[in-house]
Amino acid sequence: MVVLLGEVLGAKKWVDCNTMSGPQQPIQVAASGGQTITVATALNRGLKGTPPQPFKGNRNKSHAFLVAFGIFKFANRKNKAMSNPAMRVTTALTYMQANMMEPWKEEQMTRLEACIAGGTADTKEVHWTEFEQAFKDSFTNTNRKQEAFNNLIKLKHGPSGLNIFISKFK
């Protein structure tokens, strides 16, 4: 079976699933200006653990997404999809789904492509740190602390037990 892996910066990449076995290697995709971008395959069976739930732009879930992706990243720290910062960015982008996410994802790919085209090696951690900061700047729930405080004020110990009561605010 041949499937369309995806379209990255206007370049389509087809993958023959019948010839795939074991952990998948990253794919080089031709991009604008003769540049090549390495992306992690959507069919990468080499990643371990539970991937994060797709992020759909909900600010209330942005922190949970970063925590889950951080755990997933650490579990796969020896896999090139996570050890290479530029590939880590593209891997994280694959877990962001929803129409409202598309312009932001495109902006991040444009930034990544420009950095690499400008001579910054894809192995430089700056790709990830800038991406992570851009994510936080765009999607952090700025009311998180206030909401936790309001919930704490409203909290009453009930029949659910002390452990559940305490775990809500640890």
C-alpha positions in Angstrom: 0.0 0.0 0.0 1.3 3.4 -0.9 0.2 6.4 1.2 0.8 10.1 1.2 2.9 10.8 4.2 2.2 14.5 4.0 3.0 17.7 2.3 5.7 19.8 3.8 6.2 23.3 2.4 4.6 22.3 -0.9 6.5 19.0 -1.4 4.5 15.8 -1.4 6.1 12.7 0.0 4.8 9.2 -0.7 5.7 6.2 1.4 5.3 2.5 0.4 4.1 0.8 3.6 4.7 -2.7 2.2 8.5 -2.1 2.2 8.6 -0.6 5.7 9.8 -2.8 8.6 11.2 -2.0 12.0 12.0 1.5 13.2 11.5 4.1 10.4 14.2 6.5 9.4 13.5 10.2 9.0 12.6 11.4 5.5 14.3 14.2 3.6 11.7 16.4 1.9 12.7 19.0 -0.7 11.5 22.4 0.2 11.6 25.8 -1.4 14.8 27.4 -2.5 16.5 24.0 -3.1 16.6 23.3 0.7 15.9 19.9 2.2 14.1 19.5 5.5 14.2 16.3 7.6 10.9 15.2 9.1 9.9 12.4 11.3 7.7 9.9 9.6 4.1 9.5 10.7 4.6 5.8 10.6 7.6 5.8 12.9 7.4 2.6 14.9 10.7 3.4 16.6 9.2 5.8 19.2 8.3 4.2 22.6 5.8 5.0 25.2 2.4 6.8 25.0 2.5 9.8 22.7 0.8 13.0 24.0 -2.9 13.6 23.2 -3.1 15.8 20.1 -3.1 19.5 21.1 -6.0 21.3 19.5 -5.3 24.9 20.7 -7.2 24.7 24.0 -5.2 26.9 26.4 -6.4 24.9 29.4 -4.6 21.9 28.0 -1.4 23.5 26.8 0.6 22.8 30.0 -0.6 19.1 30.0 0.5 18.8 26.4 4.0 20.1 27.2 4.3 17.8 30.2 3.1 14.8 28.2 5.4 15.6 25.3 8.3 16.1 27.7 7.8 12.6 29.1 7.5 11.2 25.6 10.7 13.1 24.5 12.6 11.8 27.5 11.5 8.2 26.8 12.7 8.5 23.3 15.8 10.6 23.9 18.0 8.2 22.0 15.7 8.2 19.0 16.8 10.7 16.3 13.2 12.1 16.1 13.8 13.4 19.7 17.5 13.8 20.0 17.7 16.1 16.9 16.1 19.4 17.9 14.8 20.3 14.5 13.2 16.9 14.1 11.8 17.2 17.6 10.0 20.4 16.5 8.5 18.6 13.5 7.5 15.7 15.6 5.8 18.0 18.1 4.0 19.7 15.2 2.5 16.4 14.2 0.7 16.2 17.6 -1.0 19.6 17.0 -4.2 19.1 15.1 -7.2 21.4 14.4 -7.8 24.0 11.8 -7.0 26.7 14.2 -3.5 25.3 14.6 -2.6 25.2 10.9 -1.4 28.9 10.6 0.7 28.6 13.7 2.2 25.3 12.6 3.0 26.8 9.2 4.7 29.8 10.9 6.8 27.4 13.0 7.9 25.4 9.9 8.8 28.7 8.1 10.9 29.8 11.1 12.6 26.4 11.2 13.3 26.4 7.5 14.7 29.9 7.6 17.0 29.1 10.5 18.4 26.0 8.8 18.7 27.8 5.5 20.5 30.6 7.3 23.2 28.2 8.5 22.0 27.0 11.9 22.6 23.3 12.1 19.5 21.2 12.7 21.4 19.7 15.7 21.4 23.1 17.6 19.1 23.1 20.6 18.0 26.7 19.8 15.4 25.2 17.4 13.6 23.5 20.2 14.0 26.3 22.8 12.6 28.9 20.4 9.7 26.6 19.4 8.8 25.8 23.0 8.9 29.5 24.0 6.7 30.3 20.9 4.2 27.6 22.0 4.1 29.0 25.6 3.7 32.5 24.3 0.9 31.5 22.1 -1.0 28.9 24.1 -0.3 29.3 27.8 -3.3 29.7 30.0 -2.6 33.0 31.6 -5.3 32.5 34.2 -4.0 29.1 35.3 -2.9 30.3 38.8 -6.0 32.3 39.4 -8.2 29.4 38.3 -6.3 27.1 40.7 -6.7 29.6 43.5 -10.5 30.0 42.8 -10.9 26.2 42.8 -9.0 26.0 46.1 -11.3 28.5 47.7 -14.4 26.5 46.5 -12.9 23.1 47.5 -14.7 21.2 50.2 -13.7 17.9 51.7 -16.4 15.4 50.8 -17.0 11.7 50.7 -14.3 11.1 48.0 -11.6 10.7 50.6 -8.6 12.7 51.8 -6.2 11.3 49.2 -8.3 12.6 46.3 -8.9 15.9 48.1 -5.1 16.4 48.5 -4.1 15.2 45.0 -6.2 17.9 43.4 -3.8 20.6 44.5 -0.5 18.9 44.8 
